């Protein structure tokens, strides 16, 4: 993890170095999207020339509910198109790595891994690529956007964070995750009869978990609607509530968020963003456009 963390920090610095003083434009495009894409692309072994295409495919997977994205297509058709695009890309890269063994990245490792004489199929590799590509990009991107929005809306909290930026980001990032709640819901199936909050649940019944609701639960958080960068303890469920479904990328996401905000606020302590335009989605709490002004460069 040490080598990966150092690389993430270097990539975060390179990203922020590319911003101009008093630059205006879209924060999501210029900042939020970039570091997760770079990190996941390097992990998967996606070359630089393919990264824009990867981002387009990943965006398509979570945009099938948005009328602006759909145009005259049906949601299911658009979703299947995006699945097929990522699957086709994964098949192509898997074939290349089989013909050129010894490459770098997870994709290269997946085509070579073997257990009991069996290797992963192309379909299994494609499913893994889809999972890592979507989960590794959108959640961190959305949290970055909502974290920056929170720091803009609550200047007192920005001031508290800036008093000791490196050490307070450890706790502050947890509030970005709670406040932003980048994923809105997931569905699970009850494996036995039980009861939740006085409501009976039958075995086999489908249950929808609303992460935004849990992260604003007044029985779990004081002032749940307020953005507080020193909130501790912060038992948010943005990565899940523990157990076998806890997010495998939690450490990676936290590392990216700390690295990016430390560099961003160090160089542009006065950066501001406006109210975002939100993706119409049943799954993601995703700003897709958010105007910014970086302000002066401090160093």
N, C-alpha and C positions, 0 to 999 in steps of 0.2 A: 504493500500500500504506500510505502514511503516514496518509491519512484513515481507512482501514479500521482500522488499528491503534489510532488514537486512539479510534475508536468502540468497538472491542472493550474497550479499557481502561476507558472510561466505563461500558459495560454490565457489566463485571466488578465495578466499584465499586458500581454500583447494586444488583447482585445481593447482594453481601456486606453492604452497608448494611442490607438488608432482614432479615438474620439477627438474632436476639435473643441477648443473653448467656445462656449456659447453656441454649440451645435444644436440645431433644432432638427426635428424629424421624428421618426417612429422609434420609440424605446424598445418595443418588442422585436423589431427587425434588427436594429443596430446593437442591442445588448442582450435581451432575454433569450433569443433563439440561438445565439452564436456559441456560447461556451458548452451547453449540453450537446449540441450537434458535433462540435469538435471532439469532445470527450468520448461520446459513444462511437463516433466514426473511427477513432483510433483504437478503441477496444475491439470493435468488430473487424477492423482492418479495411474500412472503406477508404479508398484513395481520395485525395483532395478534389479531383475532377468529378467525382461522383457525389459529393456531399450535397450540392444543391438539389440534385435529383432525389437523394435520400430524404431530404427535408420535405420536398413536395409530396413524396409518397407517405411519409409519416403524418403530415398535416391532413392529407386526404382521409386517413383512417378515422380521425376524430371529428371530421367536419361534415359527416353525412347528414346531420340534422339541420345544417345551416342553409337557408334558402339562397343566400348569395353564392355559396359554393355549389349548390346543386344545379342551379339553372333550371333546365327543363327535364332533368333526370329524376328518377325515383330514388329515395334514400337507400334502399336495398341494393339497387344496381350500382350506385356510386360506391357503396361500401365494398361490394364484391370486386369492383374494378381496382380499388386500392389494395385489397388483399392479393389479387392476382399480380399486380405490379410489383409488390414487395416479394411475393413468392417467386416470380420470374427472375427478379434480380438475385435472390438468394440461390436459386438453381444455377444461374449463370456463374456466380462467384464460386459456388461449391465445385462445379465442374472444373473451373480454372485451377483451384487449389489442389484438386486431385491430380491434375496434370502437372502441377508445379509444387510438389510437397516441400515442407520446411518453411512456409511463409509465416508472417507475423499476424497477430490478431486472433480473436476468438473464432472467426470463421475458419481460419486455417487449422485451428486445433479441433474444431468440431468434425471436420471431414476425416481426421486421422484417429480420433478417439475410438477405442474398441473395448467391448466388454463381452466376455464369453464368446469371442469370435464374431460378434455382430457389431456393425457400425451403424451410425445414425443414417436414416433415410433422408432424401432431399426434402420430403414433407416436414420431417422433424426439424431439420436445419432451418427451413423457411419459417416455421412456427416460432422458433427461438429468435430468429432475426426480427420478426414482427414484434414479439414481446419486448425485446431489449430496445429496439428502435423506437417504439411508441412510448413505453414506460420510462425509458431513460431520457427522452427528449421533453415531452410535454409537461410532466409534473414539475421538473426543475425550472423549466421556462416559465410556467404559470406562477410558481412561487416567487421567482425573481421579480416578475411584474407586480404582483400584489405586495411584495415586501417594499418595493420602491414607492408604490402608491401609498402604503401606510406611512412611510417616512415623510412623504410630502404632506399628507393630511394631518399628521401629528408632529409638528416641528419641535415640540417639547421632547418627544421621544427620540427624535434625531439628535437633539442636543445631548441627551443622556447617553446615547450610544457613542457619540463622538468624543465624549470625555475620556473614554478608554476603549477605543475601537477594537483592537485585536482580542482583548479578553472578553468584552461584553458581547461580541458577535456570537460567541458560543451559545449564550442564552437567547440572544436576539433572533438568531436564525430559527429557533424553535417557535418564536412568536410569528415570524413570517409564515411558517408552515401552518400554524393554527389559524391565523387571521386569513390567509389565502385559501386554505383547504382546496388544493389544486384539483382533486378528484371529488366529484359530487356524491357518487353512490356506487355500491356494488351489490350484487344479489348473492345470497347463499341459500342452501337448502338445509332445513333442520334434520338432524340425524336421529332425534328422539323427541318425545313429548317434553315440553318444558314451559316455562312462564317467564315473560319479560315485562317488568313494570306493571304487573297485575294482569297482563294480557296472555291468555293461553296460546301456545304455539304447538301445533301437531307435527309429528314426524312426517317428513316429506313436503311440508309446507314451504313455499318460497318466501324469503324475508329480504326486504330491501334495507340496506344500511345507509343512512344519510350522514355522511361525514361532516358536512357543514353544520348540521343540527347538533351533532355530538360535540363539535368544537365550539359551539356557542351555548352549551348546556349550563344554565345558571347554577345547577347543583354541583358542577365540577369546576367552574371558573367564576371568580369574582369579576364584576364588570365585563361580562363576556363579549360585549360588542365594542369594547375599547381596545385599541392597539397599544400594548405595553411591552417594551423590549426587555424589561427586567422581570417579567412574569416568571415566577419560580416558586413551587413546581409548576410545570406546564405539561399536563398529561393529555396532550392532543393525540388524535388518532389519525393524523394525515398519512401515516405509514401503515395504518392498521392498528388493531388493539393487542397485538402480540399473537403468539401461537404460530401454527404452520403457514398462515397466510401473511405474516408480517413481510413488509417490502424488502426484497433482497438488495435493493439499491439504496437503502437508507443512508448508509455510511458514505457512499459515493455522492449522493445528492447533497448531504450536509457539507461535505468537503468542497464541492463546487460553489455552493452558496456562500460559505465563509470566505473562500478565496476571491470570488467576484466582488462581493460587497466591501471587503477590506480594501481592495485595489480601487474600486469605483469611488468610494467615499473619501479615500485618502487623496485621490487626484482631483475629484470634483465634489467637494463637500456641500456645495449649494445646488446640486442637480435637482431639478423638479420635473414632475410628470403631471399630465392632466387626466381627467376622467377617461377611462378606457372604453373602447368599443368591445363588447363581449361576444364571443362565439355562441351561436345558438346550438346548444349541445345538451344531450341527456346524460353525458358522462363527465365532461371536463368543465371546470370553472376557469375559463381561458380568455384572458384579454388578447385580442388579435391586433389591436392598434391602440397606441397610447402616446400622444405627443409629448415631447420632452424639450427641455432646455438644460444643457449641461452646466451652464454657468461658467465662471472662470476656473482655469486650472490652478490648483493650489501649489503644485510643485513642477 
